[in-house]
Amino acid sequence: MRVITGFRFSPALFWACIVFSVCLRLAMAADLSVLVIYAPHDDGLYVSRAFHLISGNAFGPYDARLLIKFPGISLWLAGVRLIGIPYLLSINLLYIAAGVYFIAGLMRCKVDKRLIFIVFVIYLFNHVTFGYEWIRPVREPLSTSLLVILLSAMIFIFEAIGRQRFAVLHVLSFSVVFGFALLVREEDILLYSVLILFALAVLIHAWSAGGLRTAASRWKVVFVIALPLLAANLANLGTRAFVAEHYGLPIIHDFGEGEFPKLIAAMRSVTTSKDNRLVMVTQEGLRLLQKEVPKLTPVIMRLPPPDKDTYSCQRYGVCSEWANGWMPFWIKDAAYQAGLTPDLPTAQEYFRNARLDIEQACQEGRLKCIQKGSGLIPPFELRWTRAYVQEWFTLMGMTLMPHIDHPKAMPQIFSVDPTYGRIYQVVTMTHQFDTLLEATRNKSVALPRYDNSLEIWRETIISAYEQYWIFLEIAGFLTFLVRLRLWKAVPPSPLTYVTIVFTGYAALRQAALAYLAVYMGHFDPRLVFPTYSAVLLIAPLMIAEGLTALWKARLRHEPATIEGSRLS
């Protein structure tokens, strides 16, 4: 991929430019600090669990919200706090380290240093890393870096296979990160598709490189594929054992496993006059259930009523009902508030008995029911095909160009309880929250704030990415297709294999998220941060790779043409 002419980097100058770029990137975000907001099902949950972890109290006292999200981000928050690294700095350093790991793989593949530097700068100044959702302790910034690390390790592994070598350290890196990444986000179970595609690509590459001729080489390939599976199982079993020891059952996500999803499916099966894909449990269905299933009466009585001023109404237009993004949470919260689910085993037993009562009422004809799956998300119906296509294009638009809200200035007063803010401060080591100021609510007093003279540069960068990056993405995709077409003429490079794996994963993730959005409503742009950030690295490289392959194929074809003309 030596497609750039003119100026050349010496190794010392190259790394000096890399270090300078990193320092500039950190300086441009030096005024940003962790945003402290009340989000008991998101940021607040992650921070609270981390606070209890570093205090030696597992994830904290059991309540309705403790296990609704995977624990990976809380483990990260607790881990970096124990070693004394502020959360926001840890996220930025991890993101930078992932990028450096990626370009180190490119250097191993002998990619031109000028192209590497351009790619790294594009990735480093990624506009989403200056956004409002990057400075919240949520999961997407962490999962972004983990995905880039996986892709980076793959580059080293494919390069080593091409030389019939064994990149043991990079296989270990891939395996450890793969195992941990599966604990960060619920949809990251789709990373198993990365492993499957990676395994297929490893077999193809090893076969073409002659790396399957001996028993030892075949065992090495098996090790490359098996070790990530082993790491994933160990991480999963270890986490479940931890939860079982402290909470009584090996359930790490009670929104996706155990009895609660089955209860929601049973409640969803009750037939009512309203049929809205965004509303699984209607108000009419709740009234019918309250009449026929006494066990649910204390829960239903405590559910908040829908209203035109709710976020459900403002975001999705669901005003006389609660959309699916809220109702399951309200049901679980109400059960806990009613004292019916004081601990995990009791909660599972209660949800199971309530579900059995609903199923019995359906069998006896007291409720008219139509079974729609057994999990939180119902099976897809053909009548929602149009909605699926709409959600797919919405997600694709966000993936190509995620819009971000730029935190131009941190708030002077945080609208959270002082104790809550103090927990944030202890866990994230943010310098922005002032407990005394929050307690007094003295609006005339302003927090001292670092005035960053480079803040205006962030605005320029964000504007440039949002206006022009889509053209580079389209060019990268088109040249990737060209590169695939020239597979036989020009053998694929490690980067080509990595791009194939990533493209397959990104397409599957896009399809799965669009499916979820049909029933849960459109998502926030932060869900596409991982795939978008990976595209920042891959698109420019694919342009160079595709053009180089086209040039090589043409050179190979021209001598044959010239020789043929001589013979004629």
Disulfide bonds with the S-S distance in Angstrom:
Cys313-Cys319 1.89
Cys362-Cys369 1.92
